Amino acid sequence: MNTAANTTRAPAAGRRARITAVTSGKGGVGKTFLSANLAAALARQGERVLVLDADLGLANLDVVLNLYPKITLHDVFTGKHSLPEAIVAAPGGFHVLLAGSGMIEYSRLTPEVREQLAHTIRELVPRFDRILLDTGAGISDVVLYTTSLADEVLVVATPEPTSLTDAYATIKVLATTQGRRDLRLIINQVTKSGEGRVIRGQLQQVVDRYVSPTLDVPVKLEFVGEIPADNAVRDAVRRRQLLLECLPGSTAAQAVIAAATRLNT
């Protein structure tokens, strides 16, 4: 697999990548799957896109994309390989920087991990138009620090009550500890059209009642889109392929494309 060293051109002079952290309060909501497919959709819109697997220690972006990396973020952090060597071209026309799985040393936010991650992102910013940080789930120190490095945060949730409860907790923490006042929201696995907007409205009401009154500026949840529960997603996951590559005409794939378009507004 070719690295990005010879395949990516730097953005125009004076431009820098827009950094979007894709996060969730709960695992299992399809965050990594959406990160990869959103990246493919953004690449189709002409952006130079990189997905950084920031779920340090529990990485699975390689599984979603059926990649077998020889060089990972761990190798960059330890100085075994350079950053350009670790940037891999992925299906869908974007690039990835994959993390090693099972690395217990990345379960805590040590000063070394903090500096290495920040340094890596600083090095990536001039190379791309968009960087998606596929974070871990929850509100651990590693996740919160990763989101703090982003220009914007996209919270992924499902209609499941536990997912919504954890999404609210994530929104509250981001608002109170990082000063986030504008957060973006995507609802995955909806069972009927319009359900995502209803859920966004319910979350906004709870935030308005319990979070915003304690802040200088109220928190706004921007609805990016809803992705329907679709057998095509299950098929793509089983094949370890991008939904936009193997079943581009599916309802879920079209919803991902629409969400990617809204991310650019």
Contacts in CASP RR format, 6 or more apart in sequence:
PFRMAT RR
TARGET T0000
AUTHOR 0000-0000-0000
METHOD contacts of the structure
MODEL  1
MNTAANTTRAPAAGRRARITAVTSGKGGVGKTFLSANLAAALARQGERVL
VLDADLGLANLDVVLNLYPKITLHDVFTGKHSLPEAIVAAPGGFHVLLAG
SGMIEYSRLTPEVREQLAHTIRELVPRFDRILLDTGAGISDVVLYTTSLA
DEVLVVATPEPTSLTDAYATIKVLATTQGRRDLRLIINQVTKSGEGRVIR
GQLQQVVDRYVSPTLDVPVKLEFVGEIPADNAVRDAVRRRQLLLECLPGS
TAAQAVIAAATRLNT
1 67 0 8 1.000
1 69 0 8 1.000
1 88 0 8 1.000
1 89 0 8 1.000
2 88 0 8 1.000
2 89 0 8 1.000
3 84 0 8 1.000
3 85 0 8 1.000
3 86 0 8 1.000
3 87 0 8 1.000
3 88 0 8 1.000
3 89 0 8 1.000
4 50 0 8 1.000
4 84 0 8 1.000
4 87 0 8 1.000
4 88 0 8 1.000
4 89 0 8 1.000
4 95 0 8 1.000
4 127 0 8 1.000
5 84 0 8 1.000
5 85 0 8 1.000
5 87 0 8 1.000
7 89 0 8 1.000
7 95 0 8 1.000
8 48 0 8 1.000
8 87 0 8 1.000
8 95 0 8 1.000
8 127 0 8 1.000
8 128 0 8 1.000
9 48 0 8 1.000
10 126 0 8 1.000
10 127 0 8 1.000
11 17 0 8 1.000
11 48 0 8 1.000
11 126 0 8 1.000
11 127 0 8 1.000
11 128 0 8 1.000
11 129 0 8 1.000
15 129 0 8 1.000
16 125 0 8 1.000
16 126 0 8 1.000
17 50 0 8 1.000
17 124 0 8 1.000
17 125 0 8 1.000
17 126 0 8 1.000
17 127 0 8 1.000
17 128 0 8 1.000
17 129 0 8 1.000
17 130 0 8 1.000
17 131 0 8 1.000
18 129 0 8 1.000
18 130 0 8 1.000
18 131 0 8 1.000
18 151 0 8 1.000
18 152 0 8 1.000
19 121 0 8 1.000
19 125 0 8 1.000
19 130 0 8 1.000
19 131 0 8 1.000
19 133 0 8 1.000
19 149 0 8 1.000
19 150 0 8 1.000
19 151 0 8 1.000
19 152 0 8 1.000
20 130 0 8 1.000
20 131 0 8 1.000
20 132 0 8 1.000
20 133 0 8 1.000
20 150 0 8 1.000
20 151 0 8 1.000
20 152 0 8 1.000
20 153 0 8 1.000
20 154 0 8 1.000
20 263 0 8 1.000
21 54 0 8 1.000
21 132 0 8 1.000
21 133 0 8 1.000
21 135 0 8 1.000
21 146 0 8 1.000
21 147 0 8 1.000
21 149 0 8 1.000
21 150 0 8 1.000
21 152 0 8 1.000
21 153 0 8 1.000
21 154 0 8 1.000
22 31 0 8 1.000
22 34 0 8 1.000
22 35 0 8 1.000
22 38 0 8 1.000
22 132 0 8 1.000
22 133 0 8 1.000
22 134 0 8 1.000
22 135 0 8 1.000
22 154 0 8 1.000
22 156 0 8 1.000
23 31 0 8 1.000
23 135 0 8 1.000
23 136 0 8 1.000
23 137 0 8 1.000
23 138 0 8 1.000
23 143 0 8 1.000
23 146 0 8 1.000
23 147 0 8 1.000
23 153 0 8 1.000
23 154 0 8 1.000
23 155 0 8 1.000
23 156 0 8 1.000
23 170 0 8 1.000
24 30 0 8 1.000
24 31 0 8 1.000
24 136 0 8 1.000
24 137 0 8 1.000
24 138 0 8 1.000
24 155 0 8 1.000
24 156 0 8 1.000
24 157 0 8 1.000
24 163 0 8 1.000
24 166 0 8 1.000
24 167 0 8 1.000
24 170 0 8 1.000
25 137 0 8 1.000
25 138 0 8 1.000
25 139 0 8 1.000
25 155 0 8 1.000
25 157 0 8 1.000
25 163 0 8 1.000
25 166 0 8 1.000
25 167 0 8 1.000
25 169 0 8 1.000
25 170 0 8 1.000
26 137 0 8 1.000
26 138 0 8 1.000
26 157 0 8 1.000
26 160 0 8 1.000
26 162 0 8 1.000
26 163 0 8 1.000
26 166 0 8 1.000
26 167 0 8 1.000
27 136 0 8 1.000
27 137 0 8 1.000
27 138 0 8 1.000
28 137 0 8 1.000
29 137 0 8 1.000
29 156 0 8 1.000
29 157 0 8 1.000
29 158 0 8 1.000
29 163 0 8 1.000
29 188 0 8 1.000
29 189 0 8 1.000
30 156 0 8 1.000
30 158 0 8 1.000
30 188 0 8 1.000
30 189 0 8 1.000
31 134 0 8 1.000
31 135 0 8 1.000
31 136 0 8 1.000
31 137 0 8 1.000
31 156 0 8 1.000
32 53 0 8 1.000
32 55 0 8 1.000
32 60 0 8 1.000
32 61 0 8 1.000
32 64 0 8 1.000
32 134 0 8 1.000
33 64 0 8 1.000
33 233 0 8 1.000
33 236 0 8 1.000
33 237 0 8 1.000
33 243 0 8 1.000
34 156 0 8 1.000
34 186 0 8 1.000
34 188 0 8 1.000
34 227 0 8 1.000
34 256 0 8 1.000
35 51 0 8 1.000
35 61 0 8 1.000
35 132 0 8 1.000
35 134 0 8 1.000
36 51 0 8 1.000
36 61 0 8 1.000
36 64 0 8 1.000
36 65 0 8 1.000
36 90 0 8 1.000
36 134 0 8 1.000
36 242 0 8 1.000
37 242 0 8 1.000
37 243 0 8 1.000
37 244 0 8 1.000
37 253 0 8 1.000
37 256 0 8 1.000
38 132 0 8 1.000
38 256 0 8 1.000
38 259 0 8 1.000
38 260 0 8 1.000
38 263 0 8 1.000
39 49 0 8 1.000
39 50 0 8 1.000
39 51 0 8 1.000
39 90 0 8 1.000
39 92 0 8 1.000
39 94 0 8 1.000
39 130 0 8 1.000
39 132 0 8 1.000
40 91 0 8 1.000
40 92 0 8 1.000
40 93 0 8 1.000
40 94 0 8 1.000
40 242 0 8 1.000
40 244 0 8 1.000
40 245 0 8 1.000
41 244 0 8 1.000
41 256 0 8 1.000
41 257 0 8 1.000
41 259 0 8 1.000
41 260 0 8 1.000
41 261 0 8 1.000
42 49 0 8 1.000
42 94 0 8 1.000
42 130 0 8 1.000
42 260 0 8 1.000
42 263 0 8 1.000
42 264 0 8 1.000
43 49 0 8 1.000
43 92 0 8 1.000
43 93 0 8 1.000
43 94 0 8 1.000
44 92 0 8 1.000
44 244 0 8 1.000
44 257 0 8 1.000
45 260 0 8 1.000
45 261 0 8 1.000
45 264 0 8 1.000
46 129 0 8 1.000
47 128 0 8 1.000
47 129 0 8 1.000
47 130 0 8 1.000
48 94 0 8 1.000
48 95 0 8 1.000
48 127 0 8 1.000
48 128 0 8 1.000
48 129 0 8 1.000
48 130 0 8 1.000
49 93 0 8 1.000
49 94 0 8 1.000
49 95 0 8 1.000
49 128 0 8 1.000
49 129 0 8 1.000
49 130 0 8 1.000
49 131 0 8 1.000
49 132 0 8 1.000
50 87 0 8 1.000
50 94 0 8 1.000
50 95 0 8 1.000
50 96 0 8 1.000
50 97 0 8 1.000
50 124 0 8 1.000
50 127 0 8 1.000
50 128 0 8 1.000
50 130 0 8 1.000
50 131 0 8 1.000
50 132 0 8 1.000
51 61 0 8 1.000
51 90 0 8 1.000
51 94 0 8 1.000
51 95 0 8 1.000
51 96 0 8 1.000
51 97 0 8 1.000
51 131 0 8 1.000
51 132 0 8 1.000
51 134 0 8 1.000
52 73 0 8 1.000
52 96 0 8 1.000
52 97 0 8 1.000
52 120 0 8 1.000
52 121 0 8 1.000
52 124 0 8 1.000
52 131 0 8 1.000
52 132 0 8 1.000
52 133 0 8 1.000
52 134 0 8 1.000
53 59 0 8 1.000
53 60 0 8 1.000
53 61 0 8 1.000
53 62 0 8 1.000
53 73 0 8 1.000
53 96 0 8 1.000
53 97 0 8 1.000
53 98 0 8 1.000
53 99 0 8 1.000
53 100 0 8 1.000
53 134 0 8 1.000
54 99 0 8 1.000
54 117 0 8 1.000
54 133 0 8 1.000
54 134 0 8 1.000
54 135 0 8 1.000
54 136 0 8 1.000
54 146 0 8 1.000
55 61 0 8 1.000
55 99 0 8 1.000
55 134 0 8 1.000
55 135 0 8 1.000
55 136 0 8 1.000
55 137 0 8 1.000
56 73 0 8 1.000
56 99 0 8 1.000
56 100 0 8 1.000
56 103 0 8 1.000
56 106 0 8 1.000
56 107 0 8 1.000
56 113 0 8 1.000
56 117 0 8 1.000
56 142 0 8 1.000
57 99 0 8 1.000
57 100 0 8 1.000
57 101 0 8 1.000
57 102 0 8 1.000
57 103 0 8 1.000
57 104 0 8 1.000
57 106 0 8 1.000
57 107 0 8 1.000
58 101 0 8 1.000
58 102 0 8 1.000
58 136 0 8 1.000
59 72 0 8 1.000
59 98 0 8 1.000
59 99 0 8 1.000
59 100 0 8 1.000
59 101 0 8 1.000
60 101 0 8 1.000
61 67 0 8 1.000
61 96 0 8 1.000
61 98 0 8 1.000
61 99 0 8 1.000
61 134 0 8 1.000
62 68 0 8 1.000
62 69 0 8 1.000
62 96 0 8 1.000
62 98 0 8 1.000
62 101 0 8 1.000
63 240 0 8 1.000
64 237 0 8 1.000
64 240 0 8 1.000
65 90 0 8 1.000
65 91 0 8 1.000
65 96 0 8 1.000
65 240 0 8 1.000
65 242 0 8 1.000
66 91 0 8 1.000
66 240 0 8 1.000
66 241 0 8 1.000
67 88 0 8 1.000
67 90 0 8 1.000
67 96 0 8 1.000
67 98 0 8 1.000
69 86 0 8 1.000
69 88 0 8 1.000
69 98 0 8 1.000
71 80 0 8 1.000
71 81 0 8 1.000
71 85 0 8 1.000
71 86 0 8 1.000
71 88 0 8 1.000
72 86 0 8 1.000
72 98 0 8 1.000
72 99 0 8 1.000
72 100 0 8 1.000
73 86 0 8 1.000
73 97 0 8 1.000
73 98 0 8 1.000
73 99 0 8 1.000
73 100 0 8 1.000
73 120 0 8 1.000
74 99 0 8 1.000
74 100 0 8 1.000
74 103 0 8 1.000
74 106 0 8 1.000
75 81 0 8 1.000
75 85 0 8 1.000
75 86 0 8 1.000
76 82 0 8 1.000
76 83 0 8 1.000
76 86 0 8 1.000
76 97 0 8 1.000
76 116 0 8 1.000
76 120 0 8 1.000
77 112 0 8 1.000
77 113 0 8 1.000
77 116 0 8 1.000
77 120 0 8 1.000
83 97 0 8 1.000
83 120 0 8 1.000
83 123 0 8 1.000
83 124 0 8 1.000
86 97 0 8 1.000
86 98 0 8 1.000
87 95 0 8 1.000
87 96 0 8 1.000
87 97 0 8 1.000
88 95 0 8 1.000
88 96 0 8 1.000
88 97 0 8 1.000
88 98 0 8 1.000
89 95 0 8 1.000
90 96 0 8 1.000
91 241 0 8 1.000
91 242 0 8 1.000
91 245 0 8 1.000
92 242 0 8 1.000
92 244 0 8 1.000
92 245 0 8 1.000
95 128 0 8 1.000
97 120 0 8 1.000
97 124 0 8 1.000
99 106 0 8 1.000
105 113 0 8 1.000
106 113 0 8 1.000
106 142 0 8 1.000
107 142 0 8 1.000
108 141 0 8 1.000
108 142 0 8 1.000
109 140 0 8 1.000
109 141 0 8 1.000
109 142 0 8 1.000
109 145 0 8 1.000
113 142 0 8 1.000
114 145 0 8 1.000
117 145 0 8 1.000
117 146 0 8 1.000
117 149 0 8 1.000
118 149 0 8 1.000
121 131 0 8 1.000
121 133 0 8 1.000
121 149 0 8 1.000
124 131 0 8 1.000
125 131 0 8 1.000
133 146 0 8 1.000
133 147 0 8 1.000
133 149 0 8 1.000
133 150 0 8 1.000
135 143 0 8 1.000
135 146 0 8 1.000
135 147 0 8 1.000
136 142 0 8 1.000
136 143 0 8 1.000
136 146 0 8 1.000
137 143 0 8 1.000
137 166 0 8 1.000
138 166 0 8 1.000
138 170 0 8 1.000
139 169 0 8 1.000
139 170 0 8 1.000
139 173 0 8 1.000
144 173 0 8 1.000
144 174 0 8 1.000
144 177 0 8 1.000
144 178 0 8 1.000
147 153 0 8 1.000
147 174 0 8 1.000
147 178 0 8 1.000
148 178 0 8 1.000
152 182 0 8 1.000
152 184 0 8 1.000
153 174 0 8 1.000
153 180 0 8 1.000
153 183 0 8 1.000
153 184 0 8 1.000
154 184 0 8 1.000
154 185 0 8 1.000
154 186 0 8 1.000
154 224 0 8 1.000
154 263 0 8 1.000
155 167 0 8 1.000
155 170 0 8 1.000
155 171 0 8 1.000
155 183 0 8 1.000
155 184 0 8 1.000
155 185 0 8 1.000
155 186 0 8 1.000
156 186 0 8 1.000
156 188 0 8 1.000
157 163 0 8 1.000
157 164 0 8 1.000
157 166 0 8 1.000
157 167 0 8 1.000
157 185 0 8 1.000
157 186 0 8 1.000
157 187 0 8 1.000
157 188 0 8 1.000
157 199 0 8 1.000
157 203 0 8 1.000
158 164 0 8 1.000
158 187 0 8 1.000
158 188 0 8 1.000
158 189 0 8 1.000
159 187 0 8 1.000
159 189 0 8 1.000
159 190 0 8 1.000
159 191 0 8 1.000
159 195 0 8 1.000
159 196 0 8 1.000
159 199 0 8 1.000
164 199 0 8 1.000
164 202 0 8 1.000
164 203 0 8 1.000
167 185 0 8 1.000
167 203 0 8 1.000
168 203 0 8 1.000
168 206 0 8 1.000
168 207 0 8 1.000
171 183 0 8 1.000
171 203 0 8 1.000
171 207 0 8 1.000
171 211 0 8 1.000
171 219 0 8 1.000
171 221 0 8 1.000
172 207 0 8 1.000
172 210 0 8 1.000
172 211 0 8 1.000
174 180 0 8 1.000
174 183 0 8 1.000
175 181 0 8 1.000
175 183 0 8 1.000
175 207 0 8 1.000
175 211 0 8 1.000
175 215 0 8 1.000
175 219 0 8 1.000
176 211 0 8 1.000
176 214 0 8 1.000
176 215 0 8 1.000
179 215 0 8 1.000
180 219 0 8 1.000
181 215 0 8 1.000
181 217 0 8 1.000
181 218 0 8 1.000
181 219 0 8 1.000
181 220 0 8 1.000
182 219 0 8 1.000
182 220 0 8 1.000
182 222 0 8 1.000
183 219 0 8 1.000
183 220 0 8 1.000
183 221 0 8 1.000
183 222 0 8 1.000
184 221 0 8 1.000
184 222 0 8 1.000
184 224 0 8 1.000
184 263 0 8 1.000
185 200 0 8 1.000
185 203 0 8 1.000
185 221 0 8 1.000
185 222 0 8 1.000
185 223 0 8 1.000
185 224 0 8 1.000
185 225 0 8 1.000
186 224 0 8 1.000
186 225 0 8 1.000
186 226 0 8 1.000
186 227 0 8 1.000
186 259 0 8 1.000
187 195 0 8 1.000
187 196 0 8 1.000
187 199 0 8 1.000
187 200 0 8 1.000
187 225 0 8 1.000
187 226 0 8 1.000
187 227 0 8 1.000
188 226 0 8 1.000
188 227 0 8 1.000
189 227 0 8 1.000
189 228 0 8 1.000
189 229 0 8 1.000
190 196 0 8 1.000
190 199 0 8 1.000
190 226 0 8 1.000
190 227 0 8 1.000
190 228 0 8 1.000
190 229 0 8 1.000
191 228 0 8 1.000
191 229 0 8 1.000
193 226 0 8 1.000
193 228 0 8 1.000
194 226 0 8 1.000
195 226 0 8 1.000
196 223 0 8 1.000
196 225 0 8 1.000
196 226 0 8 1.000
197 223 0 8 1.000
197 226 0 8 1.000
200 221 0 8 1.000
200 223 0 8 1.000
201 221 0 8 1.000
203 221 0 8 1.000
204 220 0 8 1.000
204 221 0 8 1.000
207 219 0 8 1.000
207 221 0 8 1.000
208 218 0 8 1.000
208 219 0 8 1.000
211 219 0 8 1.000
212 218 0 8 1.000
212 219 0 8 1.000
224 259 0 8 1.000
224 262 0 8 1.000
224 263 0 8 1.000
225 255 0 8 1.000
225 258 0 8 1.000
225 259 0 8 1.000
225 262 0 8 1.000
226 255 0 8 1.000
227 233 0 8 1.000
227 252 0 8 1.000
227 255 0 8 1.000
227 256 0 8 1.000
227 259 0 8 1.000
228 251 0 8 1.000
228 252 0 8 1.000
228 255 0 8 1.000
230 250 0 8 1.000
230 251 0 8 1.000
230 252 0 8 1.000
232 243 0 8 1.000
232 247 0 8 1.000
232 250 0 8 1.000
232 251 0 8 1.000
232 252 0 8 1.000
232 253 0 8 1.000
233 243 0 8 1.000
233 250 0 8 1.000
233 252 0 8 1.000
235 246 0 8 1.000
235 247 0 8 1.000
236 242 0 8 1.000
236 243 0 8 1.000
236 246 0 8 1.000
236 247 0 8 1.000
239 246 0 8 1.000
243 250 0 8 1.000
243 252 0 8 1.000
243 253 0 8 1.000
243 256 0 8 1.000
244 253 0 8 1.000
244 256 0 8 1.000
244 257 0 8 1.000
247 253 0 8 1.000
END
